Amino acid sequence: MMRKILNTCSALFMVANVVVALWFYFGTKISFVPLHWNSIGEMERYSHTWLVLLLSGISLFVYALMVYCQRNAIINMPFRIVNISATRSLIKNLIAWVTFFITLAFLYVVAADSQILPLYNMIIYILLMIILIICAYYTKKIYEARRS
C-alpha cells in the first residue's frame, strides 16, 4: 500500500516537474536562468531558458529508469542475494522510497531554476541524507533476508 502511495506521489512530482518547466519556458519572457549556485546558495552563472527543459528531460529519464528498476527488482548490492523471492519486496520498497525523494529533489531544483522558489542548498543536502539513510536501512534488511 505504501509503495503505491509513493509511486503515485513520484508520478505527480514528475508531472509537476514537466508542467513547471514547460510553463516557464513558454510562459515567461525571462531569457536567462541560474545555471550554477555556489555552496552557500548564491548564483554564479546564468544560461538560456531552454536548460530548464533539459533538466526536466534528465529528471524524466532518471524517473523512467527508476520505475524500470522497481518493476524488475533490479538492484546492485555489495553482497550476493541468494533468495531473490524473499528480498524482492524489500528491493521494490527501497527503489520506491529513493524514487520518491529523487523526484522531489528534481522538482525542487526545476522550480528553483524557474525562479518560482529560492534555492536553499540545505534542502538538497537534507533530501540526499534521507536517501542515504533509507538506503542503509533497506540494505541492512535485504542483507538479513538474503539467505532466508
N, C-alpha and C positions, 0 to 999 in steps of 0.2 A: 504494500500500500504506500509506504513512504517513498519507494522508488518511483512509483507512478507520479506522485506529487512533485518530486524532484525533477523528473523528466519533463513534466508539464511546465514547471517554472522555468527550466532551462530553455525550452522551446519558446516560451513567451519572452524571455530575455533576448533570444536571438531575433525574434520578430521585431521587438522594440529597437534592437540594435540596427537592423536594416532600415526601419522606418525613420529613426533619428538621422542616420547617415543620408538617406535619400531626401528627407525634408531639409536638412542643412545644405546639401549640395544644390538642390533645385529651388529651394525656397528662400535663400538669403543672398544678399549682394556682397557678402564678405569674400574677398579674393585670396586671403591668406589665413592659414590656421597654424596654431602652435605645432611644431614638429618635434621639439625636444625640450624636456624640462630637466633642470639640474636636480641635485639631491635634496634641495630644500624647497622644490616646487616652483621655482622661477623659470619662466620661459626663456630659452636661449636662442632658438631658431624658429623660423616660420617657413612654411611651404604652401603650395597650392591646395585649394579645397578638395581636389579630386583624391587626395590622400586619405580623406575620411572614408571614401568609398572603398579604397584599397584596404584600409584597416578593417572595415566591416566585412569585406570579402575574405580576409585572412581569418577572422573570427568564425565566419560560416564554415570555412574549410576545417578548422580545428573542431568545431561542433560536430560536423559530419563524421570526422574521424573518431571522435569520442563515442558517438552513437553507434558506429560500426563496431568498435571495440567492445562496447557494452553488450550489444546483441549477440556477439560471438564469444563473449567472455575471454577476450584476448588481453593478456597482461604479461609483463616481463617482471619476474620476481627474482630476487637474489638466491633462491633456493628452488629445488625441484619439487613440483607438485605431483604426487603420486596418484591421489584420488581426486580427479578434477570434478567429479559429480558432487563431492562433499563441499568443495570450495566455490563452485560456480555462483551460488547466490551471494556469497561474500564478495567475490570479484565484481559482480554486477552492481552491488551496493557501493563498493568503493568507486567504481567508474561513475556512477550516478552522482555521488556527492562531489567528486572532483569536477565533473562537467558543470554542475550547478554553480560552483564557485568560480570556475574559469569563465563561464558565460556572463556571470555577474561582473567580474573584473573587466571583461571586454566591453560590456555595456557602459560601465562607468568611464572607461577611457575614451570610448567614442563620444559619450555625452560631454566629457571634459574637452575633447578635441573640437567638438562642435560648439563649444563655448556656452553650453547650457548649464553646466555645473563647474565650479572651480575644481582643479585637480589637487588633491592632498595626497602626497606620497604615502602618508601613514595608512590610509585606507588600503592602498595596494599592498603594503607590507603586511597588514593585518590579514587580508584575504590570502596572501601567499602562506602566511604562518598557519592559518586554519587548514589550508590544503595539505601542508606538511604534517600537521597533527592527525588529520584524517587518514593520510597515507600510512603513517606509523601505526595507528590504531588497527586499521584493517590488515596491514601486513602481519602484525602480531597474531590477529585472529586467523588469517589464512595459514600462517606458519603452524599454528596449533592444530588446525583442522586438515592439514595436507595429507596426513597418513591415516586418518580415521576411516 
